[in-house]
């Protein structure tokens, strides 16, 4: 009887150990696939492969350089709408499209911003606009200007934000804005702020992404903190990937080229809406037909998107108003 009891105890202990081992293996598998979640922290998660796939697709020849008013631009609009819909981003306006017309250098253009909405859990009537322009240079002299870095990179990052919000509901409402006509005088963002869908007084911040997928020095610049001490503090205290250098500057006060008027954040700035603009230095393929997917830096790009999401999370969690 004593031997039988001892054998049973050993058997039970062996089974317990097997169960614990199985649970450990399953946990490790979960952490590997989704990332580690620390206590009291949100989960920073998006599919890196999907991010790169979207960038590759939007900068392919099929979109013909995405010049405003062309078939390539229409294809890009449909692509963005389909991704917003599949990622459960609500339309800010019916059908997602804010259509508009403008004249640039005596040429007439029909254009459309693509606008999605993620409702905030605590401040639903306060909005953070996260933006990126989807248009580029189109076809010139028979060559397609695919605009991988400029700015398929920013648009694809919008999808990563949407994916992130599926598991991490923002406190403030978020407008995901894919602007048209940036290359023709910042037309899409200009129309957005001059014909607001939500009251501009309720828009507390613009986070704009334009060229974020390559840097020989692993430098991602953020513009817009020089005149806003609170934003500067929040950015400086955000944890970002160690391999990435998040540099405050290009704001007119550091001897570098002033990027305050370089992209769509400009029109928010003119309306006295705080902004953060994320971008990289110009490179040899800037506005050239060689700005292709093959020339981006995938690891830098993934780290850049993680950093921008982390900055957003820091601001959103601070009840920034």
C-alpha positions in Angstrom: 0.0 0.0 0.0 2.8 2.4 0.9 4.5 1.7 -2.5 1.2 2.3 -4.4 0.7 5.7 -2.7 4.2 6.8 -3.5 3.9 5.7 -7.1 0.6 7.7 -7.4 2.2 10.8 -6.0 5.0 10.5 -8.5 2.5 10.0 -11.3 0.5 13.1 -10.2 3.6 15.2 -10.0 4.8 14.1 -13.4 1.4 15.0 -14.9 1.5 18.4 -13.1 5.0 19.1 -14.5 3.8 18.1 -18.0 0.8 20.5 -17.7 3.0 23.3 -16.5 5.5 22.6 -19.4 2.6 22.7 -21.9 1.3 25.9 -20.5 4.8 27.5 -20.6 5.2 26.5 -24.3 1.8 27.8 -25.2 2.6 31.1 -23.4 5.9 31.5 -25.1 4.2 30.9 -28.5 1.6 33.6 -27.7 4.3 36.1 -26.6 6.4 35.4 -29.7 3.4 36.0 -32.0 1.9 39.0 -30.3 4.7 40.7 -28.2 5.2 41.0 -24.5 2.5 42.9 -22.6 3.9 44.5 -19.4 1.6 45.3 -16.4 -0.4 48.5 -16.9 0.8 48.9 -20.5 -1.1 48.7 -23.7 0.0 46.2 -26.3 1.9 47.7 -29.3 1.0 45.3 -32.0 0.7 45.4 -35.8 1.6 42.9 -38.5 5.0 43.9 -39.9 4.6 41.7 -42.9 1.3 43.3 -43.7 2.9 46.8 -43.3 5.6 45.9 -45.9 3.1 44.2 -48.2 0.9 47.3 -48.3 3.9 49.5 -49.0 5.0 47.2 -51.8 1.5 47.1 -53.3 0.8 50.9 -53.2 4.2 51.6 -54.8 3.9 49.1 -57.6 3.5 50.0 -61.2 -0.2 49.0 -61.0 -0.9 52.3 -59.3 0.9 54.3 -62.0 2.5 56.8 -59.5 -0.8 57.7 -57.9 -1.0 61.2 -59.5 -4.1 63.2 -58.4 -7.0 62.7 -60.9 -5.5 59.7 -62.7 -6.7 56.1 -62.8 -3.8 55.2 -60.5 -5.1 57.7 -57.9 -8.6 56.1 -58.2 -7.1 52.7 -57.6 -5.3 54.0 -54.5 -8.5 55.5 -53.2 -10.3 52.1 -53.6 -7.3 50.3 -51.9 -7.4 52.6 -48.9 -11.2 52.4 -48.5 -11.1 48.6 -48.7 -8.4 48.4 -46.0 -10.2 50.8 -43.7 -13.4 48.8 -44.1 -11.6 45.4 -43.5 -9.9 46.8 -40.4 -13.2 48.0 -39.1 -12.5 51.7 -39.3 -15.8 53.6 -39.6 -16.2 56.2 -42.4 -16.0 59.7 -41.2 -18.3 60.7 -44.0 -20.5 58.4 -46.1 -18.3 56.2 -48.4 -15.1 57.5 -46.7 -14.5 59.9 -49.6 -14.3 63.7 -49.2 -14.3 64.8 -52.8 -13.1 68.2 -53.9 -12.0 70.2 -57.0 -9.1 72.5 -57.3 -7.0 74.4 -60.0 -3.2 74.2 -59.9 -1.0 76.0 -62.5 -4.0 76.4 -64.7 -4.8 72.6 -64.6 -8.1 71.4 -63.2 -8.2 68.4 -60.8 -10.9 66.2 -59.3 -9.6 64.8 -56.0 -10.7 63.0 -52.9 -9.5 62.6 -49.3 -10.1 59.2 -47.7 -11.3 59.7 -44.1 -11.9 57.0 -41.4 -12.9 57.3 -37.8 -12.1 55.4 -34.7 -14.3 56.5 -31.8 -12.6 57.5 -28.5 -13.5 55.6 -25.3 -13.1 58.6 -22.9 -13.0 61.8 -25.1 -15.2 60.9 -28.1 -15.7 64.6 -29.0 -11.9 65.4 -29.1 -10.0 64.4 -32.2 -6.5 63.5 -33.1 -6.0 63.5 -36.9 -3.4 61.0 -38.1 -2.6 61.8 -41.7 -0.5 60.8 -44.7 -0.9 61.8 -48.3 -1.4 59.0 -50.9 -0.8 61.0 -54.1 2.6 61.1 -55.9 4.2 62.3 -59.2 2.5 59.8 -61.6 4.2 59.1 -65.0 6.7 61.5 -66.5 8.5 61.0 -69.8 7.3 57.4 -69.8 8.7 56.5 -66.4 6.6 55.7 -63.4 7.3 57.6 -60.2 6.1 55.0 -57.7 6.7 57.0 -54.5 7.5 54.1 -52.1 8.9 56.3 -49.4 7.0 59.4 -50.6 4.4 58.5 -49.5 3.2 54.9 -49.7 5.1 54.5 -46.4 2.9 57.0 -44.6 -0.3 55.5 -46.0 0.7 52.0 -45.1 1.4 53.2 -41.6 -2.2 54.4 -41.3 -3.3 50.7 -41.8 -0.9 49.7 -38.9 -2.6 52.3 -36.7 -6.0 50.9 -37.7 -4.8 47.4 -36.8 -3.4 48.6 -33.5 -6.7 50.2 -32.6 -8.5 46.9 -33.0 -6.8 45.7 -29.8 -6.1 49.1 -28.2 -9.1 51.5 -28.2 -7.9 55.1 -28.1 -9.1 57.5 -25.4 -9.5 60.3 -27.9 -11.4 59.9 -31.2 -9.0 59.4 -34.1 -9.5 60.5 -37.7 -7.3 58.5 -40.1 -6.8 60.8 -43.1 -5.3 59.8 -46.4 -4.9 63.2 -48.1 -4.9 63.8 -51.9 -3.2 66.6 -53.8 -0.2 67.1 -51.4 2.3 67.2 -54.3 0.2 69.9 -55.9 0.2 72.4 -53.1 -1.1 70.5 -50.0 -4.6 70.6 -51.5 -6.2 67.8 -49.6 -5.3 69.0 -46.1 -6.2 72.5 -47.1 -9.7 71.4 -48.2 -10.0 69.3 -45.0 -9.4 72.2 -42.6 -11.4 74.7 -44.7 -14.4 72.3 -45.0 -14.2 70.5 -41.6 -16.3 67.5 -41.0 -15.9 67.9 -37.3 -15.4 71.3 -35.5 -11.8 72.4 -35.8 -11.9 73.6 -32.2 -12.3 69.9 -31.2 -9.2 68.8 -33.2 -6.5 68.8 -30.6 -3.5 67.5 -32.6 -2.4 66.4 -36.1 0.2 63.6 -36.4 1.4 63.7 -40.0 3.6 61.0 -41.6 5.4 61.7 -44.9 8.5 59.7 -45.9 9.2 57.4 -43.0 10.7 54.2 -44.5 14.4 54.8 -45.1 17.4 56.4 -43.4 21.1 55.7 -43.7 21.6 57.0 -40.2 18.5 55.4 -38.7 17.2 59.0 -38.0 13.5 59.7 -37.8 12.8 63.5 -37.3 9.8 64.8 -35.5 8.8 68.5 -36.1 6.4 70.5 -34.1 7.7 70.5 -30.5 9.7 73.7 -30.4 6.7 75.9 -29.5 4.8 73.3 -27.4 6.6 72.3 -24.2 4.1 69.7 -23.3 4.3 67.9 -26.6 8.1 68.1 -26.4 8.1 66.5 -23.0 5.7 63.7 -24.1 7.8 62.9 -27.1 11.1 63.0 -25.2 9.8 60.6 -22.6 8.4 58.0 -25.0 10.2 54.7 -25.2 11.1 53.9 -28.8 13.1 51.1 -30.4 16.8 51.4 -29.4 18.0 51.0 -33.0 16.0 54.2 -34.0 17.2 57.8 -33.4 14.1 59.9 -32.8 15.4 63.4 -33.4 13.5 66.6 -32.5 14.3 69.3 -35.1 13.8 70.8 -38.5 11.5 73.4 -37.0 13.4 76.6 -37.8 15.4 76.9 -34.6 18.3 74.4 -35.0 20.1 75.5 -38.2 18.5 72.7 -40.2 16.0 73.2 -43.1 12.7 74.3 -41.7 10.0 71.6 -42.3 7.1 73.5 -40.7 5.7 74.1 -44.2 6.9 70.9 -45.8 3.8 68.7 -45.8 0.1 68.5 -44.9 0.7 69.4 -41.2 1.2 73.0 -42.5 -2.5 73.6 -42.9 -3.2 72.5 -39.4 -0.4 74.8 -38.2 -2.1 77.7 -40.0 -5.3 77.0 -38.1 -3.3 77.0 -34.8 -3.8 73.3 -34.3 -0.7 71.6 -32.7 1.1 69.1 -34.9 3.8 66.5 -35.0 5.4 65.7 -38.3 7.4 62.6 -38.7 9.8 62.3 -41.7 13.3 61.5 -42.9 15.9 63.6 -44.6 15.7 63.8 -48.4 17.6 61.0 -50.2 18.9 60.4 -53.7 15.6 58.8 -54.8 13.4 61.7 -53.6 11.0 62.6 -56.4 12.8 60.3 -58.7 11.5 57.2 -60.6 13.8 55.2 -58.4 11.8 55.7 -55.2 10.8 52.0 -55.3 10.0 49.4 -52.7 13.4 47.8 -53.2 15.1 50.9 -51.9 13.4 51.2 -48.5 14.9 50.0 -45.3 12.5 47.5 -43.8 13.8 47.3 -40.3 14.0 51.1 -40.0 10.5 51.4 -41.4 9.0 48.9 -38.9 10.8 50.6 -36.0 9.6 54.0 -37.2 6.0 52.9 -37.2 6.4 51.4 -33.8 7.9 54.7 -32.5 5.1 56.8 -34.0 2.4 54.6 -32.5 4.3 54.8 -29.1 4.3 58.6 -29.3 0.6 58.5 -30.1 -0.1 56.2 -27.2 1.9 58.5 -24.8 -0.1 61.5 -25.9 -3.5 59.7 -25.9 -2.8 58.3 -22.4 -1.9 61.7 -21.0 -5.4 63.1 -21.6 -3.7 65.7 -23.8 -6.2 68.5 -24.5 
